[in-house]
Amino acid sequence: MHKVCVLLLALLLTSCSANYDNSGSPNWFKTGERSAVSGELLVSAVNLAKEMKLDAVTASDYEEYLQGYQQGLDKFCDVNNAFLMGAKGHRYHGQCEGRRNEPQFKYEWARGLAQVIYPK
């Protein structure tokens, strides 16, 4: 049991530190990318500062976050991932709205979600 707890703690610390650079400052690009890939909605600079427990986020830091978020959104909105995300029960909140592949993405996501709701 002790080994499992140590392993879980190590994984938690590794995942948390991945959003910070070597100086201990937040890596805004990675933070945005991870948010989008995990399906989180875009947040304002004010709410981002609250989430990161900071007083404020500078305009340049927020721009880096937005660039990372857009790259992460490209991965999130990949039609090839949509079915699996739906099958895992992930919710879709319109993150891919306005993208050319959104209709196909929503269809595949709904097909995957139907596997959870209406198993055979």
C-alpha positions as CSV (number, residue, x, y, z in Angstrom):
1,M,0.0,0.0,0.0
2,H,2.8,2.4,0.9
3,K,4.4,1.8,-2.6
4,V,1.1,2.7,-4.3
5,C,0.8,5.9,-2.3
6,V,4.3,6.9,-3.1
7,L,3.8,6.2,-6.8
8,L,0.5,8.2,-6.9
9,L,2.2,11.1,-5.1
10,A,5.1,11.1,-7.6
11,L,2.6,11.0,-10.6
12,L,0.6,13.9,-9.1
13,L,3.7,16.0,-8.5
14,T,5.0,15.3,-12.0
15,S,1.7,16.3,-13.7
16,C,1.4,19.5,-11.7
17,S,5.0,20.5,-12.3
18,A,4.6,20.0,-16.1
19,N,2.7,23.3,-16.3
20,Y,5.7,25.3,-14.8
21,D,9.0,26.0,-16.4
22,N,12.4,25.6,-14.7
23,S,12.2,29.0,-13.0
24,G,8.9,28.0,-11.3
25,S,6.9,30.3,-13.5
26,P,3.7,29.0,-15.1
27,N,4.2,27.6,-18.7
28,W,1.2,29.4,-20.1
29,F,1.3,27.6,-23.5
30,K,1.2,24.2,-21.9
31,T,-1.4,25.3,-19.4
32,G,-3.7,26.4,-22.3
33,E,-2.9,23.3,-24.4
34,R,-3.7,20.9,-21.5
35,S,-6.9,22.8,-20.7
36,A,-8.2,22.4,-24.3
37,V,-7.1,18.8,-24.7
38,S,-8.9,17.9,-21.6
39,G,-12.1,19.5,-22.9
40,E,-12.2,22.5,-20.6
41,L,-13.8,25.7,-21.9
42,L,-11.7,28.8,-22.5
43,V,-11.4,31.0,-19.4
44,S,-10.8,34.7,-19.1
45,A,-7.5,36.1,-17.8
46,V,-9.1,37.0,-14.5
47,N,-10.5,33.5,-14.0
48,L,-7.2,31.9,-15.2
49,A,-5.4,33.9,-12.5
50,K,-7.9,32.6,-9.9
51,E,-7.4,29.0,-11.1
52,M,-3.6,29.4,-10.9
53,K,-3.8,31.2,-7.5
54,L,-2.1,34.3,-8.9
55,D,-3.0,38.0,-8.4
56,A,-3.1,38.6,-12.2
57,V,-2.1,37.2,-15.6
58,T,-0.3,39.6,-17.9
59,A,-1.5,40.2,-21.5
60,S,1.5,38.4,-23.0
61,D,1.1,35.5,-20.6
62,Y,-2.6,35.2,-21.5
63,E,-1.7,35.4,-25.3
64,E,0.6,32.4,-24.7
65,Y,-2.2,30.6,-22.9
66,L,-4.5,31.3,-25.9
67,Q,-2.0,30.0,-28.4
68,G,-1.6,26.8,-26.4
69,Y,-5.4,26.5,-26.0
70,Q,-5.8,26.8,-29.8
71,Q,-3.2,24.1,-30.4
72,G,-4.9,21.9,-27.7
73,L,-8.3,22.5,-29.3
74,D,-6.9,21.2,-32.6
75,K,-6.2,17.9,-30.8
76,F,-9.4,17.9,-28.8
77,C,-11.5,18.5,-32.0
78,D,-9.9,15.7,-33.9
79,V,-12.7,13.6,-35.3
80,N,-10.7,10.4,-34.7
81,N,-10.8,11.1,-30.9
82,A,-14.5,12.0,-30.7
83,F,-16.0,8.5,-30.5
84,L,-13.6,7.5,-27.6
85,M,-14.3,10.7,-25.7
86,G,-18.1,10.1,-26.0
87,A,-17.6,6.5,-25.0
88,K,-15.7,7.6,-21.9
89,G,-18.6,9.8,-20.9
90,H,-16.9,13.1,-21.6
91,R,-19.3,16.0,-22.1
92,Y,-19.2,18.2,-25.2
93,H,-19.9,21.9,-24.6
94,G,-19.4,23.2,-28.1
95,Q,-15.6,23.6,-27.9
96,C,-15.4,22.8,-31.6
97,E,-18.1,25.2,-32.7
98,G,-17.3,26.9,-36.0
99,R,-14.8,24.4,-37.1
100,R,-15.3,22.7,-40.4
101,N,-15.4,19.2,-38.9
102,E,-17.8,20.0,-36.0
103,P,-20.8,18.2,-37.5
104,Q,-18.8,15.0,-37.9
105,F,-17.1,15.5,-34.5
106,K,-20.5,15.8,-32.8
107,Y,-21.9,12.8,-34.6
108,E,-18.9,10.5,-33.6
109,W,-19.0,11.9,-30.0
110,A,-22.7,11.2,-29.8
111,R,-22.2,7.7,-31.2
112,G,-19.6,7.0,-28.5
113,L,-21.8,8.5,-25.7
114,A,-24.7,6.3,-26.9
115,Q,-22.5,3.3,-26.1
116,V,-22.4,4.4,-22.4
117,I,-26.1,5.4,-22.2
118,Y,-27.5,2.5,-24.2
119,P,-25.1,-0.4,-23.9
120,K,-25.9,-3.4,-26.0
